[in-house]
């Protein structure tokens, strides 16, 4: 009986190999680029994944005296003080959605830990890498200095790549005092 059980299993394995479908053909997949999408003043942007450490609703803040109008204040996020900035107001515009849609992109680089309040967040966005190019669309000049280029989505809509490093090195941004 032991031999017949073994033979039955061996026959079943042989039949399985004979009738098994092959693996799907390996298609050369186009390289992809991923980032966190958001909107500001009605324009779509994307920030590289490694530059956004968190995406959150706007927390309660404490206003600071004597700061620029685009500084929202400080928030205590899990024991860390997070300065919050209104990105639209910083570039001379205003947030264009209802307050319940606003989100905070928590940015953390070697020289920057802060939160940018934006109109809306779209979460992770994925683009085929070869859709990257120069952005030639309409955009306020005050935002253009922070754009590295743009990716196009499957609907051919441009998503500008927002350069957090350029923002963090801008003396107007780093000097949040009201003077």
C-alpha positions in Angstrom: 0.0 0.0 0.0 2.9 2.3 0.8 4.3 1.9 -2.7 0.9 2.5 -4.4 0.4 5.7 -2.4 3.9 6.8 -3.4 3.3 5.9 -7.0 -0.1 7.7 -7.0 1.6 10.9 -5.7 4.5 10.5 -8.3 1.9 10.1 -11.1 0.0 13.1 -9.9 3.2 15.2 -9.8 4.1 14.1 -13.3 0.6 15.0 -14.6 0.7 18.4 -12.8 4.0 19.2 -14.5 2.7 18.1 -17.9 -0.5 20.2 -17.7 0.9 23.2 -15.8 0.7 26.5 -17.6 4.0 28.3 -18.0 4.8 31.5 -16.2 3.5 34.6 -18.0 5.9 36.0 -20.5 8.2 38.5 -18.9 7.4 41.8 -20.4 10.0 44.6 -20.1 8.3 46.9 -17.7 9.1 50.6 -18.1 10.9 52.1 -15.1 8.6 54.0 -12.8 9.0 57.0 -10.5 6.9 57.5 -7.4 6.1 60.5 -5.3 3.4 62.0 -3.1 0.9 64.1 -5.0 -0.8 67.3 -3.8 -2.5 70.4 -5.1 -1.8 74.0 -4.3 -3.7 76.9 -5.8 -5.4 74.5 -8.1 -2.2 73.1 -9.6 -1.0 69.5 -9.2 2.5 68.7 -7.8 4.4 65.7 -6.7 7.2 65.5 -4.2 9.8 62.6 -4.2 8.8 59.9 -1.8 12.0 60.2 0.2 11.3 63.8 1.1 7.9 63.3 2.6 8.0 61.6 6.0 4.3 61.8 6.7 1.0 63.0 5.4 -1.6 64.2 7.9 -4.6 66.3 8.6 -3.9 69.8 9.9 -3.3 69.5 13.6 -4.0 72.1 16.3 -1.5 74.8 16.3 -0.1 77.5 18.5 0.3 80.9 16.7 3.6 82.6 17.0 4.0 86.4 17.4 6.0 88.4 15.0 6.2 85.9 12.1 5.3 86.1 8.4 1.6 85.8 7.5 2.3 82.4 5.8 3.5 80.9 9.1 0.6 79.1 10.6 2.3 78.2 13.9 3.7 75.2 15.8 2.1 71.9 16.3 3.1 69.2 18.7 3.2 66.0 16.7 4.1 63.0 18.9 6.3 65.1 21.1 8.1 67.0 18.3 7.5 70.6 17.5 6.4 70.9 13.8 6.4 74.3 12.3 3.5 74.7 9.8 3.6 76.9 6.8 0.9 77.8 4.3 2.5 77.1 1.0 0.0 79.0 -1.1 0.3 82.1 1.0 4.1 81.8 0.9 4.1 82.0 -2.9 1.6 84.9 -2.9 -1.7 83.0 -3.4 -4.2 81.4 -1.1 -5.5 77.9 -0.5 -8.3 77.2 -2.8 -10.3 74.5 -1.1 -12.3 74.1 2.1 -10.4 73.7 5.3 -11.5 70.1 5.8 -9.6 69.1 2.6 -6.3 70.7 3.7 -3.5 68.4 4.4 0.0 68.7 5.8 3.0 67.3 4.0 5.6 66.7 6.7 9.0 67.3 5.1 12.2 66.0 6.6 15.6 66.6 5.0 19.0 67.2 6.6 18.2 70.9 6.9 14.5 71.0 7.2 11.7 69.6 9.5 8.5 71.3 8.7 4.9 70.9 7.5 3.5 72.4 4.4 -0.2 73.0 4.4 -1.6 72.3 1.0 -5.1 72.4 -0.6 -5.4 68.6 -0.9 -3.2 65.5 -0.9 -3.6 62.7 -3.5 -1.3 60.2 -1.8 1.2 58.1 -3.8 1.4 58.8 -7.5 3.3 56.6 -9.9 4.6 57.7 -13.3 6.4 56.0 -16.2 9.9 57.4 -15.9 10.2 58.4 -19.6 7.2 60.8 -19.2 9.4 63.2 -17.3 10.2 66.4 -19.0 10.2 70.2 -18.9 7.0 71.8 -17.6 5.7 74.4 -20.1 2.2 74.9 -18.8 0.7 77.8 -16.8 2.1 78.3 -13.4 2.6 81.4 -11.3 6.1 82.7 -11.5 6.4 82.5 -7.7 6.0 78.7 -7.9 8.2 78.1 -11.0 11.4 78.5 -9.1 10.5 75.3 -7.1 9.8 73.2 -10.1 12.3 70.7 -11.4 10.2 69.4 -14.3 7.0 67.4 -14.7 5.7 63.8 -15.2 2.7 63.0 -17.2 0.1 60.6 -16.0 -1.9 58.1 -18.1 -4.4 60.9 -18.9 -1.5 63.1 -20.1 -2.0 65.5 -17.3 1.2 67.2 -16.0 2.3 66.8 -12.4 5.1 69.3 -11.5 7.9 67.9 -9.4 8.2 70.2 -6.5 11.8 70.8 -5.4 11.8 70.7 -1.5 15.6 71.3 -1.5 15.1 74.6 -3.4 12.4 75.7 -1.0 14.5 74.8 2.1 17.4 76.9 0.7 15.3 79.9 -0.2 16.2 82.7 2.2 12.6 84.0 2.1 11.4 80.7 3.4 14.1 80.2 6.0 13.5 83.7 7.4 10.0 83.3 8.8 10.3 86.2 11.2 8.1 89.2 10.4 11.0 91.6 10.0 
